[in-house]
């Protein structure tokens, strides 16, 4: 049984794992870089060890250094969180070699999931529908162009080793393809030191819908409902919700069976996510398996009542999943907004620096997973995600209004944030009516509407300020106005001169 877990991560996900471990009586080991000396995960873990400089390559991606800490601290398991080493099959293999329980899939399964071509082949054999595209890796840019002209533009160039929205380009012509090919190759080389590219048909007006899956070492597989992740920019998710307005019970059952086939096809164990594109005609096409816990896992917890980190640990301990598919019931609605330190009007450029003050939203059915506290710093070395703000409601409208109130209550001083963007999105009729697609921001002119909302707010604030100034001025004049009575009063107080 797992007794001490090293968390090979930082920020809010490290705190999230620590919380469950504490509830289970499991000791925790934090690792931290120079940048994170004063971070909350360092304070809340049972033990904490410094592992290097601020740059990820010299700290959170330094496998040998993290292994040294695992061995010296006596940790018998490691939780990778998400990002960094979470989907690195070499790291999982290193843990296996040193008899350290990796809380996630096996290195073999992770390797298969991470190689988009191998994974696609496995899905085709399992009769899981995939997006039409190249039968294998393209040889070069000329080969990519030939395939693109065969299946028709627009197409998507995808690096086999991409992830988190990186290594992907949508192109609409031969010229764009050649430029995009060079760009995707460069991104992949910079990220993992190698490149291999697929060409796939780009399906327009699609929804991005994923299913949370769990599979134990006894061969039991379940899905824990879907999450709608269509509101994105540059293939990075911004707002997620469950249930999806496009998924009814029949669809959930049908796609859930595809999820089971997908998990079985790659020999998956532990928790993961099967991601799909839903075309305008209602068909679902498999994209990939994320071999880790997802950023958006809290909304699944809110509607299922499960602790997914606990379930990960239980499966890693060799325990069977303690429920069957028929036992799972979805309760209510949940929304997550990723609170990013970004400047929306500077092309979502990262915004970094000290946070002098912060107010975290709270209240019934409001959950905020965050590393923020007054006096902390948003580092330029790491992802811009500062917090995951989640709300639950018995109805979608209750959940949406609760999220708007929570966004209004969230105060972060010192950096630009994505909060104003989310308030604009959640107030649109298109969002309320469930008209979601991966091109939502562009399709409905959200940035222009955000600009209009900000201008409207400024005008309203200006009017309030003017009104307040007038009231204050009138009040002041009424207090200092000279009257015979007040003159006589002061004359009596001061005496005759």
Helices and strands as residue ranges (DSSP letters): E 4-7, H 11-23, E 27-33, G 34-36, H 40-44, E 47-52, G 56-58, H 63-73, E 77-79, H 89-97, E 101-102, H 107-114, H 116-125, H 141-151, E 155-163, E 166-171, H 174-192, E 197-201, E 207-215, E 221-233, E 236-242, H 249-265, E 270-278, E 284-290, H 297-304, H 308-316, G 325-327, E 333-340, E 342-343, G 344-346, E 349-350, E 353-355, E 358-359, E 366-370, E 376-378, E 385-393, H 396-409, E 411-412, H 419-426, H 429-432, H 440-443, H 446-480, H 484-494
